[in-house]
């Protein structure tokens, strides 16, 4: 099994507290955030990881070289910003299998990957996305799904008492036509997800697992508090 981790972003909102490393390498409880993602992937049998890198890529490569992890690493390098869609499209060129898992390098979502893949195959989807139920939030837009799990629409960010959000974890069929005709730089969310909504080709997998996005200082600080319980005491890993 192989996965793409999107880790090429500039991390401008986090620059005030983490300025000397790329966002995926931000230290959390003495370890790079990326290390938790890789540990999570290993648990589910992922043995090949494609790192989509750009900003400060040398730091990630150096850490991987000395990490001692029993994973095969491949680097998909951006020489200029490609957007989320361009980064995924480029990284998929290095994928060997038909199905590829995709994660954001600044988000941890404890999805049951085995169940996620089963649902993806059951629907015969070309793209599936993990969705996190949330209450009383305004930082994220919401995703509307039908009774079968098909994604019907995406709603703009506003205060919401309850809803499901895009958790930034996807399963995609490598060989499909959804990227045809798009430029090298584009938004995965705007040009792929929003355009697939409502046509029966995009499905959502609602999962209650732990979720955090360290993209802003407040949630980065919360990750430090949460991960001390989730990981360091060995209770869940």
C-alpha positions, -999 to 999 in steps of 0.1 A, spaced: 0 0 0 13 35 -8 4 70 3 11 106 -8 17 131 19 13 167 8 41 186 26 52 214 3 31 243 17 46 275 30 29 275 63 25 312 65 -1 312 93 22 292 115 53 313 108 51 332 140 57 301 161 75 277 137 97 296 112 128 275 108 113 242 95 85 234 70 51 229 86 52 191 85 84 192 105 69 214 133 80 198 166 52 182 187 62 167 220 98 165 208 90 149 175 83 162 140 46 162 132 55 141 101 67 113 123 32 108 137 17 106 102 43 80 92 37 59 124 0 60 117 5 48 81 28 20 91 1 7 115 -22 1 85 5 -16 64 15 14 42 51 6 31 57 32 3 53 69 9 55 96 -18 64 130 -1 52 159 -22 77 186 -11 87 222 -20 94 248 7 125 238 28 124 203 13 161 197 23 151 196 60 125 169 54 149 148 32 176 150 59 153 139 86 139 110 65 175 99 57 183 95 94 149 84 107 156 47 104 120 41 93 112 8 75 95 26 46 103 32 10 103 70 4 99 88 -30 102 125 -34 79 145 -57 95 179 -59 78 213 -67 102 237 -82 74 263 -81 41 263 -62 16 239 -79 -14 243 -56 -29 213 -39 -42 198 -72 -10 202 -90 10 187 -62 -13 156 -61 -12 153 -99 26 154 -100 29 130 -70 6 105 -86 31 101 -114 53 82 -89 26 59 -77 28 22 -86 -6 9 -76 -42 16 -88 -54 30 -55 -35 57 -36 -41 72 -1 -35 109 2 -29 129 34 -22 165 42 11 170 59 -3 194 85 -33 174 95 -37 142 116 -70 124 112 -72 89 128 -92 73 101 -97 35 100 -79 32 67 -89 -5 61 -126 4 64 -120 35 42 -106 14 14 -135 -11 17 -161 16 14 -142 31 -16 -142 -2 -34 -178 -10 -25 -190 22 -42 -167 18 -72 -156 54 -65 -128 72 -84 -123 94 -54 -133 91 -17 -128 115 11 -128 111 49 -152 134 67 -150 145 104 -182 153 123 -178 185 143 -199 208 165 -199 246 170 -173 255 145 -166 282 119 -131 276 107 -141 250 81 -167 246 53 -191 217 55 -198 188 32 -232 176 23 -237 138 16 -267 117 7 -279 85 23 -255 64 2 -225 85 12 -223 104 -21 -210 139 -18 -236 163 -30 -222 198 -22 -196 218 -4 -207 248 17 -187 279 25 -171 286 59 -196 300 85 -206 292 120 -222 258 121 -237 240 152 -230 206 137 -219 192 104 -191 172 87 -159 187 73 -133 176 48 -107 158 69 -80 160 42 -76 122 38 -85 107 4 -84 75 -16 -80 80 -54 -79 58 -84 -47 66 -101 -59 61 -137 -89 83 -143 -98 113 -163 -105 138 -136 -72 157 -141 -75 159 -179 -72 194 -193 -61 211 -161 -31 233 -159 0 224 -139 -11 246 -110 -46 243 -97 -67 238 -65 -77 202 -57 -106 215 -37 -120 239 -63 -112 221 -96 -117 184 -85 -138 181 -53 -164 208 -60 -168 197 -97 -172 160 -88 -199 168 -61 -233 156 -71 -224 133 -100 -220 100 -81 -182 97 -85 -172 112 -52 -180 95 -19 -176 105 18 -165 83 47 -176 97 80 -152 88 108 -152 98 145 -114 94 149 -92 121 165 -87 151 142 -64 181 143 -51 206 118 -19 224 130 -22 252 104 -28 279 130 -9 286 162 -38 278 185 -43 243 171 -6 237 169 -4 244 207 -34 220 212 -16 193 193 12 194 218 -12 189 247 -32 162 229 -4 142 215 12 138 249 -18 117 259 -24 101 225 11 89 218 37 93 245 20 72 271 15 44 246 -22 42 254 -34 43 218 -3 34 198 
